[in-house]
């Protein structure tokens, strides 16, 4: 990408010198292994969270991530004003774009029973510790992100549209 910027600046005569990085080879970055949880792993994870986790927020944040594909931080920062009519609206997202995702009325009611106002406190480390108690392994660096991959994978497995995803 930087090559293209310099080349375009030179082509448009904005700079008069040749591309100073034209001989620099692009850096190859090894892609991380992507993984998702199967149904049995999801059940085990939720059972483990329910049985050993004392933080009252972790299981519900996990369910929100699995149900919407949101990032952990997006779920953790939810306020009750973001949940209504069977939908969760995410604002201040990593991409900067707001989005609204449908949820089940059961999940909506569980969220409403959980509290009001700012719903959660920082619970990511508690989730990570509890996840390590499960019998399955998660690829390095994907503890919370595997929930997002799981949503996306099951969305597609169940006939979802990649453009909608």
Contact map, one row per residue, 1 for C-alpha under 8 A:
111110000000000000000000000000000000000000000000000000000000000000000000000000000000000000000000000000000000000000000000000000000000000000000000000000000000000000000
111111000000000000000000000000000000000000000000000000000000000000000000000000000000000000000000000000000000000000000000000000000000000000000000000000000000000000000
111111100000000000101100000000000000000000000000000000000000000000000000000000000000000000000000000000000000000000000000000000000000000000000000000000000000000000000
111111110000000000000000000000000000000000000000000000000000000000000000000000000000000000000000000000000000000000000000000000000000000000000000000000000000000000000
111111111000000000000000000000000000000000000000000000000000000000000000000000000000000000000000000000000000000000000000000000000000000000000000000000000000000000000
011111111100000001110000000000000000000000000000000000000000000000000000000000000000000000000000000000000000000000000000000000000000000000000000000000000000000000000
001111111110000001100000000000000000000000000000000000000000000000000000000000000000000000000000000000000000000000000000000000000000000000000000000000000000000000000
000111111111000000000000000000000000000000000000000000000000000000000000000000000000000000000000000000000000000000000000000000000000000000000000000000000000000000000
000011111111111000000000000000000000000000000000000000000000000000000000000000000000000000000000000000000000000000000000000000000000000000000000000000000000000000000
000001111111111111100000000000000000000000000000000000000000000000000000000000000000000000000000000000000000000000000000000000000000000000000000000000000000000000000
000000111111110000000000000000000000000000000000000000000000000000000000000000000000000000000000000000000000000000000000000000000000000000000000000000000000000000000
000000011111111000000000000000000000000000000000000000000000000000000000000000000000000000000000000000000000000000000000000000000000000000000000000000000000000000000
000000001111111100000000000000000000000000000000000000000000000000000000000000000000000000000000000000000000000000000000000000000000000000000000000000000000000000000
000000001111111100000000000000000000000000000000000000000000000000000000000000000000000000000000000000000000000000000000000000000000000000000000000000000000000000000
000000001101111110000000000000000000000000000000000000000000000000000000000000000000000000000000000000000000000000000000000000000000000000000000000000000000000000000
000000000100111111000000000000000000000000000000000000000000000000000000000000000000000000000000000000000000000000000000000000000000000000000000000000000000000000000
000000000100001111110000000000000000000000000000000000000000000000000000000000000000000000000000000000000000000000000000000000000000000000000000000000000000000000000
000001100100000111110000000000000000000000000000000000000000000000000000000000000000000000000000000000000000000000000000000000000000000000000000000000000000000000000
001001100100000011111100000000000000000000000000000000000000000000000000000000000000000000000000000000000000000000000000000000000000000000000000000000000000000000000
000001000000000011111110000000000000000000000000000000000000000000000000000000000000000000000000000000000000000000000000000000000000000000000000000000000000000000000
001000000000000000111111000000000000000000000000000000000000000000000000000000000000000000000000000000000000000000000000000000000000000000000000000000000000000000000
001000000000000000111111000000000000000000000000000000000000000000000000000000000000000000000000000000000000000000000000000000000000000000000000000000000000000000000
000000000000000000011111100000000000000000000000000000000000000000000000000000000000000000000000000000000000000000000000000000000000000000000000000000000000000000000
000000000000000000001111110000000000000000000000000000000000000000000000000000000000000000000000000000000000000000000000000000000000000000000000000000000000000000000
000000000000000000000011111000000000000000000000000000000000000000000000000000000000000000000000000000000000000000000000000000000000000000000000000000000000000000000
000000000000000000000001111100000000000000000000000000000000000000000000000000000000000000000000000000000000000000000000000000000000000000000000000000000000000000000
000000000000000000000000111110000000000000000000000000000000000000000000000000000000000000000000000000000000000000000000000000000000000000000000000000000000000000000
000000000000000000000000011111000000000000000000000000000000000000000000000000000000000000000000000000000000000000000000000000000000000000000000000000000000000000000
000000000000000000000000001111100000000000000000000000000000000000000000000000000000000000000000000000000000000000000000000000000000000000000000000000000000000000000
000000000000000000000000000111110000000000000000000000000000000000000000000000000000000000000000000000000000000000000000000000000000000000000000000000000000000000000
000000000000000000000000000011111000000000000000000000000000000000000000000000000000000000000000000000000000000000000000000000000000000000000000000000000000000000000
000000000000000000000000000001111100000000000000000000000000000000000000000000000000000000000000000000000000000000000000000000000000000000000000000000000000000000000
000000000000000000000000000000111110000000000000000000000000000000000000000000000000000000000000000000000000000000000000000000000000000000100000000000000000000000000
000000000000000000000000000000011111000000000000000000000000000000000000000000000000000000000000000000000000000000000000000000000000000000100000000010000000000000000
000000000000000000000000000000001111100000000000000000000000000000000000000000000000000000000000000000000000000000000000000000000000000001100000010011000000000000000
000000000000000000000000000000000111110000000000000000000000000000000000000000000000000000000000000000000000000000000000000000000000000000000000011011001000000000000
000000000000000000000000000000000011111111000000000000000000000000000000000000000000000000000000000000000000000000000000000000000000000000000000011001000000000000000
000000000000000000000000000000000001111111000000000000000000000000000000000000000000000000000000000000000000000000000000000000000000000000000000000001000000000000000
000000000000000000000000000000000000111111100000000000000000000000000000000000000000000000000000000000000000000000000000000000000000000000000000000000000000000000000
000000000000000000000000000000000000111111110000000000000000000000000000000000000000000000000000000000000000000000000000000000000000000000000000000000000000000000000
000000000000000000000000000000000000111111111000000000000000000000000000000000000000000000000000000000000000000000000000000000000000000100000000000000000000000000000
000000000000000000000000000000000000111111111100000000000000000000000000000000000000000000000000000000000000000000000000000000000000000000000000000000000000000000000
000000000000000000000000000000000000001111111110000000000000000000000000000000000000000000000000000000000000000000000000000000000000000000000000000000000000000000000
000000000000000000000000000000000000000111111111000000000000000000000000000000000000000000000000000000000000000000000000000000000000010000000000000000000000000000000
000000000000000000000000000000000000000011111111100000000000000000000000000000000000000000000000000000000000000000000000000000000010010000000000000000000000000000000
000000000000000000000000000000000000000001111111110000000010000000000000000000000000000000000000000000000000000000000000000000000000000000000000000000000000000000000
000000000000000000000000000000000000000000111111111000000000000000000000000000000000000000000000000000000000000000000000000000000000000000000000000000000000000000000
000000000000000000000000000000000000000000011111111110000000000000000000000000000000000000000000000000000000000000000000000000000110110000000000000000000000000000000
000000000000000000000000000000000000000000001111111110000110000000000000000000000000000000000000000000000000000000000000000000100110000000000000000000000000000000000
000000000000000000000000000000000000000000000111111110000010000000000000000000000000000000000000000000000000000000000000000000000000000000000000000000000000000000000
000000000000000000000000000000000000000000000011111110000000000000000000000000000000000000000000000000000000000000000000000000000000000000000000000000000000000000000
000000000000000000000000000000000000000000000001111111000000000000000000000000000000000000000000000000000000000000000000000000000100000000000000000000000000000000000
000000000000000000000000000000000000000000000001111111110100000000000000000000000000000000000000000000000000000000000000000001000100000000000000000000000000000000000
000000000000000000000000000000000000000000000000000111110000000000000000000000000000000000000000000000000000000000000000000000000000000000000000000000000000000000000
000000000000000000000000000000000000000000000000000011111100000000000000000000000000000000000000000000000000000000000000001001000000000000000000000000000000000000000
000000000000000000000000000000000000000000000000000011111111000000000000000000000000000000000000000000000000000000000000000000000000000000000000000000000000000000000
000000000000000000000000000000000000000000000000000000111111100000000000000000000000000000000000000000000000000000000001101000000000000000000000000000000000000000000
000000000000000000000000000000000000000000000000100010111111110000000000000000000000000000000000000000000000000000000000001101100000000000000000000000000000000000000
000000000000000000000000000000000000000000000100110000011111111000000000000000000000000000000000000000000000000000000000000000000000000000000000000000000000000000000
000000000000000000000000000000000000000000000000000000011111111100000000000000000000000000000000000000000000001000000000000000000000000000000000000000000000000000000
000000000000000000000000000000000000000000000000000000001111111110000001001100000000000000000000000000000000000000000000000000000000000000000000000000000000000000000
000000000000000000000000000000000000000000000000000000000111111111000001000000000000000000000000000000000000000000000000000000000000000000000000001000000000000000000
000000000000000000000000000000000000000000000000000000000011111111100000000000000000000000000000000000000010000000000000000000000000000000000000000000000000000000000
000000000000000000000000000000000000000000000000000000000001111111111100001000000000000000000000000000000010000000000000000000000000000000000000000000000000000000000
000000000000000000000000000000000000000000000000000000000000111111111111001000000000000000000000000000000000000000000000000000000000000000000000001100100000000000000
000000000000000000000000000000000000000000000000000000000000011111111100000000000000000000000000000000000000000000000000000000000000000000000000001101100000000000000
000000000000000000000000000000000000000000000000000000000000001111111000000000000000000000000000000000100000000000000000000000000000000000000000000000100000000000000
000000000000000000000000000000000000000000000000000000000000000111111100000000000000000000000000000011100000000000000000000000000000000000000000000100100000000000000
000000000000000000000000000000000000000000000000000000000000000111111110000000000000000000000000000000000000000000000000000000000000000000000000001111110000000000000
000000000000000000000000000000000000000000000000000000000000000111011111011000000000000000000000000000000000000000000000000000000000000000000000000100000000000000000
000000000000000000000000000000000000000000000000000000000000000010001111111000000000000000000000000000000000000000000000000000000000000000000001100100000000000000000
000000000000000000000000000000000000000000000000000000000000110010000111111100000000000000000000000000000000000000000000000100000000000000000001100000000000000000000
000000000000000000000000000000000000000000000000000000000000000000000011111110000000000000000000000000000000000000000000000000000000000000000000000000000000000000000
000000000000000000000000000000000000000000000000000000000000000000000111111111000000000001111000000000000000000000000000000000000000000000000000000000000000000000000
000000000000000000000000000000000000000000000000000000000000100110000111111111000000000000000000000000000000000000000000000000000000000000000000000000000000000000000
000000000000000000000000000000000000000000000000000000000000100000000001111111000000000000000000000000000000000000000011111000000000000000000000000000000000000000000
000000000000000000000000000000000000000000000000000000000000000000000000111111100000000000000000000000000000000000000111100000000000000000000000000000000000000000000
000000000000000000000000000000000000000000000000000000000000000000000000011111110100000001000000000000000000000000000111000000000000000000000000000000000000000000000
000000000000000000000000000000000000000000000000000000000000000000000000000011111110000000000000000000000000000000011110000000000000000000000000000000000000000000000
000000000000000000000000000000000000000000000000000000000000000000000000000001111110000000000000000000000000000100111110000000000000000000000000000000000000000000000
000000000000000000000000000000000000000000000000000000000000000000000000000000111111000000000000000000000000000000001000000000000000000000000000000000000000000000000
000000000000000000000000000000000000000000000000000000000000000000000000000001111111000111000000000000000000000000000000000000000000000000000000000000000000000000000
000000000000000000000000000000000000000000000000000000000000000000000000000000111111111110000000000000000001000000000000000000000000000000000000000000000000000000000
000000000000000000000000000000000000000000000000000000000000000000000000000000001111111100000000000000000001000000000000000000000000000000000000000000000000000000000
000000000000000000000000000000000000000000000000000000000000000000000000000000000011111000000000000000000000000000000000000000000000000000000000000000000000000000000
000000000000000000000000000000000000000000000000000000000000000000000000000000000011111100000000000001111001000000000000000000000000000000000000000000000000000000000
000000000000000000000000000000000000000000000000000000000000000000000000000000000011111110000000000111100001000000000000000000000000000000000000000000000000000000000
000000000000000000000000000000000000000000000000000000000000000000000000000000000111011111000000000111100000000000000000000000000000000000000000000000000000000000000
000000000000000000000000000000000000000000000000000000000000000000000000000000000110001111100000011110000000000000000000000000000000000000000000000000000000000000000
000000000000000000000000000000000000000000000000000000000000000000000000010001000100000111111000011100000000000000000000000000000000000000000000000000000000000000000
000000000000000000000000000000000000000000000000000000000000000000000000010000000000000011111001111000000000000000000000000000000000000000000000000000000000000000000
000000000000000000000000000000000000000000000000000000000000000000000000010000000000000001111101110000000000000000000000000000000000000000000000000000000000000000000
000000000000000000000000000000000000000000000000000000000000000000000000010000000000000001111111110000000000000000000000000000000000000000000000000000000000000000000
000000000000000000000000000000000000000000000000000000000000000000000000000000000000000000011111100000000000000000000000000000000000000000000000000000000000000000000
000000000000000000000000000000000000000000000000000000000000000000000000000000000000000000001111100000000000000000000000000000000000000000000000000000000000000000000
000000000000000000000000000000000000000000000000000000000000000000000000000000000000000000111111110000000000000000000000000000000000000000000000000000000000000000000
000000000000000000000000000000000000000000000000000000000000000000000000000000000000000000111111111000000000000000000000000000000000000000000000000000000000000000000
000000000000000000000000000000000000000000000000000000000000000000000000000000000000000011111001111100000000000000000000000000000000000000000000000000000000000000000
000000000000000000000000000000000000000000000000000000000000000000000000000000000000000011100000111110000000000000000000000000000000000000000000000000000000000000000
000000000000000000000000000000000000000000000000000000000000000000000000000000000000001111000000011111000000000000000000000000000000000000000000000000000000000000000
000000000000000000000000000000000000000000000000000000000000000000010000000000000000001110000000001111100000000000000000000000000000000000000000000000000000000000000
000000000000000000000000000000000000000000000000000000000000000000010000000000000000011100000000000111110000000000000000000000000000000000000000000000000000000000000
000000000000000000000000000000000000000000000000000000000000000000110000000000000000011100000000000011111011000000000000000000000000000000000000000000000000000000000
000000000000000000000000000000000000000000000000000000000000000000000000000000000000010000000000000001111111000000000000000000000000000000000000000000000000000000000
000000000000000000000000000000000000000000000000000000000000000000000000000000000000010000000000000000111111100000000000000000000000000000000000000000000000000000000
000000000000000000000000000000000000000000000000000000000000000000000000000000000000000000000000000000011111110000000000000000000000000000000000000000000000000000000
000000000000000000000000000000000000000000000000000000000000001100000000000000000000000000000000000000111111111000000000000000000000000000000000000000000000000000000
000000000000000000000000000000000000000000000000000000000000000000000000000000000011011000000000000000111111111100000000000000000000000000000000000000000000000000000
000000000000000000000000000000000000000000000000000000000000000000000000000000000000000000000000000000001111111110000000000000000000000000000000000000000000000000000
000000000000000000000000000000000000000000000000000000000000000000000000000000000000000000000000000000000111111111000000000000000000000000000000000000000000000000000
000000000000000000000000000000000000000000000000000000000001000000000000000000000000000000000000000000000011111111100000000000000000000000000000000000000000000000000
000000000000000000000000000000000000000000000000000000000000000000000000000000010000000000000000000000000001111111110000000000000000000000000000000000000000000000000
000000000000000000000000000000000000000000000000000000000000000000000000000000000000000000000000000000000000111111100000000000000000000000000000000000000000000000000
000000000000000000000000000000000000000000000000000000000000000000000000000000000000000000000000000000000000011111110010000000000000000000000000000000000000000000000
000000000000000000000000000000000000000000000000000000000000000000000000000000010000000000000000000000000000001111111010000000000000000000000000000000000000000000000
000000000000000000000000000000000000000000000000000000000000000000000000000000110000000000000000000000000000000101111110000000000000000000000000000000000000000000000
000000000000000000000000000000000000000000000000000000000000000000000000000000111000000000000000000000000000000000111110000000000000000000000000000000000000000000000
000000000000000000000000000000000000000000000000000000000000000000000000000011110000000000000000000000000000000000011111000000000000000000000000000000000000000000000
000000000000000000000000000000000000000000000000000000000000000000000000000111110000000000000000000000000000000001111111100000000000000000000000000000000000000000000
000000000000000000000000000000000000000000000000000000001000000000000000000111000000000000000000000000000000000000000111111000000000000000000000000000000000000000000
000000000000000000000000000000000000000000000000000000001000000000000000000110000000000000000000000000000000000000000011111000000000000000000000000000000000000000000
000000000000000000000000000000000000000000000000000000000000000000000000000100000000000000000000000000000000000000000001111110000000000000000000000000000000000000000
000000000000000000000000000000000000000000000000000000101100000000000000000100000000000000000000000000000000000000000001111111100000000000000000000000000000000000000
000000000000000000000000000000000000000000000000000000000100000000000001000000000000000000000000000000000000000000000000011111110000000000000001000000000000000000000
000000000000000000000000000000000000000000000000000000000000000000000000000000000000000000000000000000000000000000000000011111111000000000000000000000000000000000000
000000000000000000000000000000000000000000000000000010100100000000000000000000000000000000000000000000000000000000000000001111111100000000000000000000000000000000000
000000000000000000000000000000000000000000000000100000000100000000000000000000000000000000000000000000000000000000000000001111111110000000000001000000000000000000000
000000000000000000000000000000000000000000000000000000000000000000000000000000000000000000000000000000000000000000000000000111111111000000000011000000000000000000000
000000000000000000000000000000000000000000000000000000000000000000000000000000000000000000000000000000000000000000000000000011111111100000000000000000000000000000000
000000000000000000000000000000000000000000000001100110000000000000000000000000000000000000000000000000000000000000000000000001111111110000000000000000000000000000000
000000000000000000000000000000000000000000001001100000000000000000000000000000000000000000000000000000000000000000000000000000111111110000000010000000000000000000000
000000000000000000000000000000000000000000000000000000000000000000000000000000000000000000000000000000000000000000000000000000011111111010000000000000000000000000000
000000000000000000000000000000000000000000000001000000000000000000000000000000000000000000000000000000000000000000000000000000001111111000000000000000000000000000000
000000000000000000000000000000000000000000011001000000000000000000000000000000000000000000000000000000000000000000000000000000000111111110000000000000000000000000000
000000000000000000000000000000000000000000000000000000000000000000000000000000000000000000000000000000000000000000000000000000000001111110000000000000000000000000000
000000000000000000000000000000000000000010000000000000000000000000000000000000000000000000000000000000000000000000000000000000000000011111000000000000000000000000000
000000000000000000000000000000000000000000000000000000000000000000000000000000000000000000000000000000000000000000000000000000000001011111100000000000000000000000000
000000000000000000000000000000000010000000000000000000000000000000000000000000000000000000000000000000000000000000000000000000000000000111110110010000000000000000000
000000000000000000000000000000001110000000000000000000000000000000000000000000000000000000000000000000000000000000000000000000000000000011111110000000000000000000000
000000000000000000000000000000000000000000000000000000000000000000000000000000000000000000000000000000000000000000000000000000000000000001111110000000000000000000000
000000000000000000000000000000000000000000000000000000000000000000000000000000000000000000000000000000000000000000000000000000000000000000111110000000000000000000000
000000000000000000000000000000000000000000000000000000000000000000000000000000000000000000000000000000000000000000000000000000000000000001111111110000000000000000000
000000000000000000000000000000000000000000000000000000000000000000000000000000000000000000000000000000000000000000000000000000010010000001111111111000000000000000000
000000000000000000000000000000000000000000000000000000000000000000000011000000000000000000000000000000000000000000000000000100110000000000000111111100000000000000000
000000000000000000000000000000000000000000000000000000000000000000000011000000000000000000000000000000000000000000000000000000000000000000000111111110000000000000000
000000000000000000000000000000000011100000000000000000000000000000000000000000000000000000000000000000000000000000000000000000000000000001000111111111000000000000000
000000000000000000000000000000000001100000000000000000000000010011001000000000000000000000000000000000000000000000000000000000000000000000000011111111100000000000000
000000000000000000000000000000000000000000000000000000000000000011011110000000000000000000000000000000000000000000000000000000000000000000000001111111110000000000000
000000000000000000000000000000000111000000000000000000000000000000001000000000000000000000000000000000000000000000000000000000000000000000000000111111111000000000000
000000000000000000000000000000000011110000000000000000000000000001001000000000000000000000000000000000000000000000000000000000000000000000000000011111111100000000000
000000000000000000000000000000000000000000000000000000000000000011111000000000000000000000000000000000000000000000000000000000000000000000000000001111111110000000000
000000000000000000000000000000000000000000000000000000000000000000001000000000000000000000000000000000000000000000000000000000000000000000000000000111111111000000001
000000000000000000000000000000000001000000000000000000000000000000000000000000000000000000000000000000000000000000000000000000000000000000000000000011111111100000000
000000000000000000000000000000000000000000000000000000000000000000000000000000000000000000000000000000000000000000000000000000000000000000000000000001111111110000000
000000000000000000000000000000000000000000000000000000000000000000000000000000000000000000000000000000000000000000000000000000000000000000000000000000111111111100001
000000000000000000000000000000000000000000000000000000000000000000000000000000000000000000000000000000000000000000000000000000000000000000000000000000011111111111000
000000000000000000000000000000000000000000000000000000000000000000000000000000000000000000000000000000000000000000000000000000000000000000000000000000001111111100000
000000000000000000000000000000000000000000000000000000000000000000000000000000000000000000000000000000000000000000000000000000000000000000000000000000000111111100000
000000000000000000000000000000000000000000000000000000000000000000000000000000000000000000000000000000000000000000000000000000000000000000000000000000000011111110000
000000000000000000000000000000000000000000000000000000000000000000000000000000000000000000000000000000000000000000000000000000000000000000000000000000000011111111011
000000000000000000000000000000000000000000000000000000000000000000000000000000000000000000000000000000000000000000000000000000000000000000000000000000000001001111111
000000000000000000000000000000000000000000000000000000000000000000000000000000000000000000000000000000000000000000000000000000000000000000000000000000000001000111111
000000000000000000000000000000000000000000000000000000000000000000000000000000000000000000000000000000000000000000000000000000000000000000000000000000000000000011111
000000000000000000000000000000000000000000000000000000000000000000000000000000000000000000000000000000000000000000000000000000000000000000000000000000000000000111111
000000000000000000000000000000000000000000000000000000000000000000000000000000000000000000000000000000000000000000000000000000000000000000000000000000010010000111111
